[in-house]
Amino acid sequence: MIISKTPFRISFFGGGTDYPAWYRKHGGAALSTTIDKYCYISCRVLPRFFDHKYRVVWSHIENVSTIGEILHPAVREGLRYLGINGEMGLEIHHQGDLPARAGMGSSSAFAVGLIKVISALKGQMLDKHQLALAAIDFEQNVLKEHVGSQDQMAAAYGGFNVYRFKQDGTIQVEPMTLPARRIQELESHLLMIYTGTSRLSSEIAGEIIQKIDSRREVLKEMMSMVDQAVDILRGSTPIVEFGRLLDRNWYLKRKLANKISNPAIDRIYHIARENGALGGKLLGAGAAGFMALFVPPEKHSAVKDALQGYLQVPFNFEKQGATLIHYSNEE
């Protein structure tokens, strides 16, 4: 039995510039942190006396005889991608601390966790960069998903980082070296709520990619905000400026695609701002899921009361990235 534990993430700035269609021409950057909410994937070799050869447990329970019969697309294609060719039976379970399709990088966390656990099953140990690149290749080129390249990096590396996407396709990771008190100050200003909806981000992301050349000035400004945010955090500028920068980013992101926001999301953001939030971020491609709000601590109660109809999710930053929390080579 092998179990992987892979964190979800909050992306602050640079979203959209991590699509290869953009950064292969212009370069890109993103600032994000992983949090203490996780995707867990367990895998074991299935004993031969079962009638089925593959058991996959997610929102469904699948007991099938061949890889091709597996309904879960990432598991089915992931096993093929990782060279599992029917030589062994497998049982794979997926559990998550947060719902899927809600803007927390869950699909990439799943890809990273799956690759990590199956590689370990085969006696291979990828380093963080190899793991992230494998997940990027798998999602973009095998599954043909409209995804960027920051979520896989965040899931594999963990921590609070800047990711630099180069025109030659290489990706650099720059850890945010900040005093503990500055990190704590930022954490104390963040609230996260669940809007109560979920969606497949591929449709929105597909529209962003399709219109990427016509959104050049918007994306360039969004990319520049990564360094502005870094300067705020590393300097002596009051932390509230980070929140105001998030507010500016909110209005820019809405220009990338028609479905990034909707009246319900706009209402949530408006209520939060009226009650003390300085800025916020609808996480993921948009339209649904989780929202991170930047709120001075003294305004937390007012914002929570105003949004009491929505689930509020406490969290902390985390530093480990994808890990194996159990490994046994016994069947």
VONU-997034 format. One record per residue (C-alpha): x, y, z; residue in one letter. Coordinates in steps of 0.05 Angstrom, whole numbers, plus 5000, padded with zeros to 4 digits. Layout:
<pts>
XYZa;...
</pts>
This chain:
<pts>
500050005000m;502550694980i;499151344998i;500752034970s;498652695001k;498553294954t;496554004974p;491654464941f;493655184926r;491555904927i;494056294867s;494757034879f;497457354816f;499557164745g;494056684727g;493156644652g;500556784638t;502156054655d;498655784592y;503955544543p;500255914487a;502156554525w;508956434558y;512056094497r;511356784464k;511857284521h;514256924583g;509856874645g;509856894721a;505356684778a;505356774853l;501856234894s;501955854959t;499755154978t;495255065037i;493854525089d;488154205049k;490053585011y;488553064958c;490052354981y;491151774933i;492351064958s;494550504913c;495949764925r;497149154883v;490548784881l;490948054904p;489647574848r;483547224879f;478747804862f;474247734801d;476248434777h;483248674761k;482449424774y;478449754830r;477950514827v;474350884883v;472551614873w;465551904868s;464151224836h;466450534852i;469250174792e;470949434789n;473549264719v;477848764683s;481949214637t;484949904639i;480750114580g;474349994619e;476250494673i;471451094670l;475851584708h;479751904651p;485852124691a;486651444723v;485551064658r;490351484617e;495051584676g;496150834682l;497750794608r;502151414612y;506151104669l;507150444635g;502150004672i;500449504618n;496148994654g;501948624687e;498848734755m;491948884785g;491249534823l;486549854873e;486550614873i;482651054922h;481951814917h;479752264974q;480153024980g;479453535035d;475954014987l;471153884929p;473753804859a;472554324804r;472554884854a;478655294835g;483754994882m;488054644830g;484853984846s;485853664778s;493253814779s;493953584851a;490652934829f;495452854770a;501452994814v;499152524868g;497451964819l;504252014784i;507752024851k;504251404878v;504750994814i;512051174804s;513350954876a;509750304862l;514550184804k;520550334849g;521751024820q;522551674858m;521852314818l;524552964846d;519753554853k;521453854786h;520953194749q;514353054782l;511453734763a;513853694691l;510952994684a;504253244710a;504353834661i;505953374603d;500452894624f;494953414633e;496753834572q;499053324521n;495752674541v;489052894571l;489053504525k;486253934581e;486054694577h;490554784637v;496455224653g;503055024684s;502955344753q;498354864790d;502654254778q;508854634801m;505354854864a;502654164880a;509453834871a;513754364905y;509154624959g;510455274995g;509856014977f;513356114910n;514156534847v;514156114784y;517556394722r;515356104655f;520556204601k;519556264526q;523855644516d;518955244559g;523255194621t;520255374689i;523955674747q;521855654820v;523456234867e;521556114939p;518756714975m;523956845028t;520157245079l;520657335154p;515756895191a;512157505218r;510757755147r;507857085127i;503557085190q;501257795174e;499057585105l;495556955131e;491857365183s;488857805128h;486057225087l;479256905090l;476756355044m;469556205028i;466155684985y;461055974938t;457255314937g;458255154864t;463254784822s;464854754748r;469354464695l;474455014682s;476354764613s;470855164578e;473055824610i;480355654601a;479155484529g;476056164517e;481956504551i;486856124507i;482756274444q;482857024459k;489857044488i;492957474433d;487457994438s;488358044514r;495758194509r;495758844548e;491458554604v;495857944611l;502158364612k;499358794668e;497158164706m;504157884698m;507358524724s;503158464787m;507257854808v;513358284818d;509258844849q;506458354900a;513458084915v;516058794926d;510258934974i;511558305015l;519058365016r;519259115031g;516459555086s;510159735048t;503859625090p;500858945077i;494159275058v;497259454990e;497358704974f;489858704983g;488859314939r;493058984885l;488458374889l;482558844877d;485859114815r;487358404792n;479958224803w;477758734751y;483158544702l;481757804705k;474457934687r;476858194620k;479957524600l;473457144586a;465957264589n;464456724640k;469856874691i;464757194737s;457157224741n;451957614781p;452257134841a;459857184846i;459657934835d;454657994892r;459157604940i;465058044923y;460958684930h;458358474998i;465358305022a;468058974998r;462359355031e;464059025097n;471459135098g;474958685048a;480259065008l;480758564952g;479757844933g;481057284884k;476156794853l;480756194851l;481755794788g;479155954719a;472956294747g;465356284752a;464855844814a;468355504871g;472655824925f;474156554936m;479956834976a;478657505008l;483757995035f;480658275099v;484058655156p;483358235219p;479058745254e;473958685196k;473657925196h;467457885239s;463658375195a;465358015131v;463757335161k;457057575186d;455357895120a;457057245084l;454456765136q;450456385083g;456956145053y;461655625082l;468055935110q;474155485106v;479955605155p;486855445128f;494255565137n;499955575087f;503854935079e;510954795056k;511954065038q;508553954971g;506953254947a;509452714995t;508651975008l;505551885076i;505651125074h;509750625035y;509549865040s;511449394984n;507348825013e;501148634975e;
</pts>
